[in-house]
Amino acid sequence: MSGQNPTNNTVARRNIFVLTAAQALGASSPPIIVSLGGLVGQSLASSPALATLPVSVFNLGLAIGTLPAAYFMRRLGRRHAYLFGALFGIAAGLIAAFGIASASFILFCLGTFTAGFYGAYVQSYRFAATDMATGDLRAKAISWVMVGGLAAAVIGPQLVIWTRNAIPGTAFAGSFLSQAALAMLAIPVLLLLRSPPPPKAAATSEPDGSRTMLQILATPRFLLAVIAGVVSYGLMTFVMTAAPVAMVGHGHSVDHAALGIQWHVLAMFGPSFFTGYLISWFGKERVTATGLLLIAVSAVIALSGLHLAHFWVSLIVLGIGWNFGFIGATAMVADAHAPSERNKVQGTNDFLVFGVVAAASFFSGNLLHASGWQTINWLVFPAVAFVLVPLIWRSGSARKS
């Protein structure tokens, strides 16, 4: 404990509160896009197979945006980069709403794609919480910031319900205008952030002792952390993207679909109150493995029936599984690199995670149209098995050491 800096932890706690509030606002956008993207896509796309394309291009924008976001954070510092990112959020909602109003599928997809750029900055809030934290606070900071997603779980879906008919004759456009308003509200919150200045050396060369990204990727510990995050987030997106369209397709209402996503997002972030403590008690690998097992359980529930309860309960369990799997994997990544490697490692990790997420969401829509909801869920099991075995092995090795 002698290496801890009380002053740094005081600033870190302040930043955690700021980032939690920013997370609540920024993380409200994905539930709006997931709830409505496929439904708007159905009405605007030329083919039913393209219905979930707006959600897919959101994830594509998120993946593409991670590396530029890491670059701007390295050059400008966290706060200035996050303020810049919020501008993408404002533009995204306006473009998507205009796309709906003009019945342009391409413009609507451009709006959700731009929202992905905003999401690239929002996703890094969890890493920013650890920048100045030390000791036990560092282990818990990630899950504390993710608690902001609880508010997002209420804000996003409720805005869908309250605003989807706010503009007469243009269903859902009001929901995307509210998305732009949330990004605008995030700006004064982010102005309160205090973060370390960008390192001068990082702009021109590698810091002394810093490994190349290829060297880091070749480290089994880091590689397993990345794969665990990819599988946890990829499977969650794969199932979640198809769920609203599947619910409506099996006779459930749009409001029921939005509420299903709300319960899902609540389950994604609700456990964050204690996930950090579970990681401290049981270890990162065990918590991540438990999350993957829960994702498999959610598929079992989804395969057992098509009533509203089956959809909702499976989405809730899927959300809890994501929380344990992704936060555990994030903690594994945070411990697998040196401070001087922070920005490039975190940017590369998110690029890999959300690149797979983008592919998963696009594949999900096509597969749902071609083979149905059951096939989506059957594919969960081999993916879970692929990463669960090395995770259990590493968990056992870590416990012995």
C-alpha positions in Angstrom: 0.0 0.0 0.0 3.0 2.3 0.3 3.0 3.1 -3.4 -0.5 4.6 -3.2 -0.9 8.4 -3.8 -3.8 9.8 -1.7 -3.9 13.0 -3.8 -4.2 11.0 -7.0 -7.0 8.9 -5.5 -8.9 12.0 -4.5 -8.8 13.2 -8.1 -9.6 9.7 -9.3 -12.8 9.6 -7.1 -13.9 12.9 -8.5 -13.3 11.7 -12.1 -15.3 8.5 -11.3 -18.3 10.6 -10.5 -17.9 12.7 -13.6 -17.4 9.7 -15.8 -20.3 7.9 -14.3 -22.6 10.9 -15.2 -21.1 11.1 -18.7 -21.6 7.3 -19.1 -25.3 7.7 -18.1 -25.8 10.2 -20.9 -23.5 8.7 -23.6 -24.5 5.1 -23.0 -28.2 6.0 -23.6 -27.6 6.2 -27.3 -27.0 2.4 -28.0 -30.4 1.3 -26.4 -32.2 3.8 -28.7 -30.3 2.6 -31.8 -30.7 -1.1 -30.8 -34.4 -0.7 -30.0 -35.3 1.2 -33.1 -32.5 0.5 -35.7 -33.9 -2.8 -36.9 -37.5 -1.5 -36.9 -36.6 1.7 -38.8 -34.5 -0.5 -41.1 -37.4 -2.7 -41.9 -39.5 0.3 -43.0 -36.7 2.0 -45.1 -34.5 -0.8 -46.4 -35.0 -2.3 -49.8 -34.6 -5.9 -48.4 -35.6 -7.5 -45.1 -32.0 -8.9 -44.8 -30.8 -5.3 -44.4 -33.1 -4.5 -41.5 -30.4 -4.6 -38.9 -27.8 -2.8 -41.0 -28.3 0.5 -39.1 -27.2 -1.3 -35.9 -24.3 -3.0 -37.7 -23.0 0.3 -39.0 -23.3 1.8 -35.5 -20.9 -1.0 -34.3 -18.7 -0.5 -37.4 -18.4 3.2 -36.7 -17.6 2.3 -33.1 -14.8 -0.1 -34.2 -13.4 2.4 -36.8 -13.6 5.2 -34.3 -11.6 3.5 -31.6 -8.1 4.1 -33.1 -8.7 7.8 -34.0 -10.2 8.3 -30.5 -7.1 6.8 -28.9 -4.9 9.1 -31.1 -6.8 12.2 -30.0 -6.7 11.1 -26.4 -2.9 10.7 -26.6 -2.4 14.1 -28.3 -5.1 16.2 -26.6 -5.7 14.5 -23.3 -8.9 12.7 -22.2 -11.1 15.8 -21.6 -10.6 17.6 -24.9 -10.9 14.3 -26.8 -14.2 13.5 -25.0 -15.6 16.9 -25.7 -14.8 16.4 -29.4 -16.4 13.0 -29.3 -19.7 14.5 -27.9 -20.0 16.6 -31.1 -20.3 13.3 -33.0 -23.1 12.3 -30.8 -25.0 15.5 -31.5 -24.5 15.2 -35.2 -25.5 11.5 -35.2 -28.9 12.2 -33.7 -29.6 15.0 -36.1 -28.6 13.0 -39.2 -30.6 9.9 -38.2 -33.7 12.0 -37.5 -33.3 13.7 -40.9 -32.9 10.3 -42.5 -36.2 9.1 -41.1 -38.0 12.3 -42.0 -36.7 12.1 -45.6 -37.3 8.3 -45.8 -33.6 7.8 -46.7 -32.1 4.5 -45.5 -28.6 5.7 -46.4 -28.9 8.9 -44.4 -30.3 7.0 -41.4 -27.4 4.5 -41.6 -25.0 7.5 -41.8 -26.5 8.8 -38.6 -26.1 5.5 -36.7 -22.6 5.1 -38.2 -21.7 8.6 -36.8 -23.2 7.6 -33.4 -20.6 4.8 -33.4 -17.8 7.4 -33.5 -19.3 9.0 -30.3 -19.6 5.5 -28.8 -15.8 5.0 -29.3 -15.2 7.8 -26.9 -17.9 6.7 -24.4 -16.5 3.2 -24.3 -13.1 4.5 -23.1 -14.6 6.1 -20.1 -14.1 2.8 -18.2 -10.4 3.0 -18.9 -10.2 6.7 -18.0 -11.5 5.9 -14.5 -8.3 4.0 -13.8 -5.8 6.7 -15.0 -5.0 8.2 -11.6 -6.4 5.5 -9.3 -4.2 3.3 -7.2 -4.6 0.2 -5.1 -8.1 -1.2 -4.5 -9.7 1.9 -6.1 -8.1 0.9 -9.4 -9.7 -2.5 -9.3 -13.1 -1.1 -8.6 -13.1 2.1 -10.8 -14.1 0.3 -14.0 -17.2 -1.3 -12.5 -18.2 2.0 -10.7 -18.2 4.0 -13.9 -20.2 1.2 -15.6 -22.9 1.9 -13.0 -23.7 5.0 -15.1 -25.2 2.5 -17.6 -28.0 1.8 -15.1 -29.3 5.3 -15.7 -28.8 4.8 -19.4 -30.8 1.7 -19.2 -33.8 3.7 -18.1 -33.1 6.9 -20.1 -32.6 5.3 -23.5 -35.6 3.0 -23.8 -38.0 5.4 -22.0 -37.0 8.1 -24.5 -38.0 5.7 -27.2 -41.4 5.2 -25.6 -42.0 8.9 -24.8 -40.7 10.4 -28.1 -41.2 7.9 -30.8 -44.4 9.7 -31.9 -43.3 13.1 -30.8 -43.2 14.4 -34.4 -46.6 13.7 -36.1 -46.3 11.6 -39.2 -42.6 10.8 -38.7 -42.4 7.9 -36.3 -39.2 7.5 -34.3 -37.5 10.7 -35.6 -38.2 12.3 -32.2 -36.3 9.5 -30.4 -33.1 10.3 -32.4 -33.5 14.0 -31.8 -33.5 13.2 -28.1 -30.3 11.2 -28.7 -28.7 14.4 -30.0 -29.9 16.3 -26.9 -28.3 13.7 -24.5 -24.9 14.2 -26.2 -25.3 18.0 -25.9 -26.0 17.6 -22.1 -22.8 15.5 -21.8 -20.6 18.5 -22.7 -20.9 20.5 -19.5 -20.4 17.2 -17.5 -17.2 16.4 -19.4 -15.8 19.9 -18.7 -15.5 18.8 -15.1 -13.1 16.0 -15.9 -9.6 16.3 -14.6 -7.1 13.9 -16.3 -3.4 13.6 -16.7 -1.9 15.8 -19.5 -1.0 13.9 -22.7 2.6 12.6 -22.6 4.9 14.7 -24.8 7.0 11.7 -25.9 4.0 9.7 -27.1 3.4 12.1 -30.0 6.8 11.5 -31.6 8.2 8.1 -30.5 7.7 5.1 -28.3 8.5 5.8 -24.6 11.5 4.1 -23.2 10.7 0.5 -22.4 7.4 0.5 -24.2 6.7 -2.6 -26.3 5.3 -2.6 -29.8 1.7 -3.5 -30.2 2.7 -6.8 -31.9 4.8 -7.7 -29.0 1.9 -7.0 -26.6 -0.5 -9.0 -28.8 1.9 -11.9 -28.7 1.6 -12.1 -24.9 -0.8 -15.0 -23.9 -2.1 -13.0 -20.9 -3.1 -10.0 -23.0 -4.4 -12.2 -25.9 -6.7 -14.1 -23.7 -8.0 -10.9 -22.2 -8.8 -9.5 -25.6 -10.5 -12.7 -26.8 -12.6 -12.9 -23.7 -13.8 -9.3 -24.3 -14.4 -10.0 -28.0 -16.5 -13.1 -27.2 -18.4 -11.6 -24.3 -19.4 -8.4 -26.2 -19.7 -10.1 -29.6 -22.2 -12.7 -28.4 -24.2 -10.2 -26.5 -24.5 -8.0 -29.6 -25.2 -10.9 -31.8 -28.2 -11.9 -29.7 -29.4 -8.4 -28.7 -29.4 -7.0 -32.2 -31.8 -9.7 -33.4 -34.0 -9.7 -30.3 -36.2 -6.7 -31.0 -36.9 -7.8 -34.6 -37.5 -11.3 -33.4 -39.9 -10.1 -30.7 -42.0 -8.1 -33.1 -41.8 -10.9 -35.6 -43.3 -13.3 -33.1 -46.3 -11.1 -32.3 -45.0 -8.8 -29.5 -45.3 -5.0 -29.6 -42.7 -2.4 -30.3 -43.2 -1.1 -26.7 -42.6 -4.7 -25.4 -39.4 -4.9 -27.5 -38.2 -1.5 -26.1 -38.9 -2.6 -22.6 -37.1 -5.9 -23.2 -34.0 -3.9 -24.3 -34.5 -1.7 -21.2 -34.4 -4.8 -18.9 -31.5 -6.1 -20.8 -29.5 -2.9 -20.4 -30.4 -2.7 -16.7 -29.1 -6.2 -16.3 -25.9 -5.2 -18.2 -25.0 -2.5 -15.8 -26.9 -3.3 -12.6 -24.3 -5.8 -11.3 -21.6 -3.2 -11.6 -22.3 -2.2 -8.0 -20.6 -5.4 -6.9 -18.7 -6.7 -9.9 -15.5 -4.9 -8.8 -15.8 -6.6 -5.4 -16.3 -10.0 -7.0 -13.2 -9.5 -9.1 -11.2 -8.6 -5.9 -12.5 -11.7 -4.1 -12.5 -14.4 -6.8 -10.2 -13.0 -9.5 -10.7 -11.5 -13.0 -10.6 -14.8 -14.8 -13.2 -16.5 -12.7 -15.7 -13.6 -12.9 -15.1 -13.5 -16.7 -15.7 -17.3 -17.0 -18.9 -17.0 -15.0 -20.1 -14.3 -17.3 -19.6 -16.5 -20.4 -21.5 -19.4 -18.7 -24.4 -17.0 -18.0 -24.4 -16.0 -21.7 -24.8 -19.7 -22.5 -27.6 -20.0 -20.0 -29.4 -17.1 -21.7 -29.4 -19.0 -25.0 -30.9 -22.1 -23.2 -33.7 -19.9 -22.0 -34.3 -18.3 -25.4 -34.5 -21.8 -27.0 -37.1 -23.0 -24.5 -40.0 -20.8 -26.0 -41.2 -17.7 -27.8 -43.4 -16.1 -25.1 -42.6 -12.6 -24.0 -41.2 -14.0 -20.7 -38.7 -16.2 -22.6 -37.4 -13.1 -24.5 -37.2 -10.9 -21.5 -35.6 -13.4 -19.1 -33.1 -14.5 -21.7 -32.1 -10.9 -22.3 -31.8 -10.2 -18.6 -29.5 -13.2 -18.1 -27.6 -12.2 -21.2 -27.0 -8.7 -19.8 -25.7 -10.1 -16.5 -23.4 -12.4 -18.4 -22.1 -9.5 -20.4 -21.4 -7.5 -17.3 -19.3 -10.2 -15.7 -17.6 -11.2 -18.9 -16.8 -7.8 -20.3 -15.8 -6.0 -17.1 -13.7 -9.0 -16.1 -12.0 -9.0 -19.5 -11.5 -5.2 -19.3 -9.8 -5.7 -15.9 -7.6 -8.3 -17.4 -6.6 -5.9 -20.2 -5.9 -3.1 -17.7 -3.5 -5.3 -15.8 -1.7 -6.7 -18.9 0.2 -3.5 -20.0 2.4 -0.8 -18.6 1.1 2.8 -18.1 3.2 4.0 -21.0 1.4 1.6 -23.3 -2.1 2.7 -22.1 -3.6 4.5 -25.1 -2.4 2.2 -27.9 -3.3 -0.9 -26.0 -6.8 0.3 -25.0 -7.4 1.6 -28.5 -6.3 -1.6 -30.1 -8.4 -3.7 -27.7 -11.5 -1.7 -28.4 -10.8 -1.8 -32.2 -10.7 -5.6 -32.1 -13.7 -5.9 -29.8 -15.9 -3.6 -31.7 -14.7 -4.8 -35.1 -16.0 -8.2 -34.2 -19.2 -6.7 -32.7 -19.9 -4.9 -36.0 -19.5 -8.1 -37.9 -21.7 -10.0 -35.3 -24.5 -7.5 -35.5 -24.6 -7.6 -39.4 -24.4 -11.3 -39.4 -27.1 -11.5 -36.8 -29.6 -9.7 -39.1 -28.9 -11.8 -42.1 -29.0 -15.0 -40.1 -32.3 -14.0 -38.4 -33.9 -13.4 -41.8 -32.5 -16.6 -43.3 -32.6 -19.1 -40.4 -34.6 -17.7 -37.5 -34.2 -16.8 -33.8 -33.4 -20.4 -32.7 -30.3 -20.6 -34.9 -29.0 -17.3 -33.4 -29.0 -18.8 -30.0 -27.6 -22.2 -30.9 -24.5 -20.5 -32.2 -23.8 -19.1 -28.7 -22.5 -22.4 -27.3 -19.4 -23.1 -29.5 -18.2 -19.5 -29.1 -18.5 -19.8 -25.3 -16.7 -23.1 -25.2 -13.8 -21.7 -27.3 -12.8 -19.2 -24.7 -14.1 -20.8 -21.5 -11.5 -23.6 -21.5 -8.3 -21.4 -21.5 -10.0 -19.0 -19.0 -10.7 -21.9 -16.5 -7.1 -23.1 -17.0 -5.6 -19.7 -16.3 -8.0 -19.2 -13.3 -6.6 -22.4 -11.8 -3.0 -21.4 -12.5 -3.5 -17.9 -11.0 -5.0 -19.5 -7.9 -2.1 -21.8 -7.4 0.4 -19.0 -7.8 
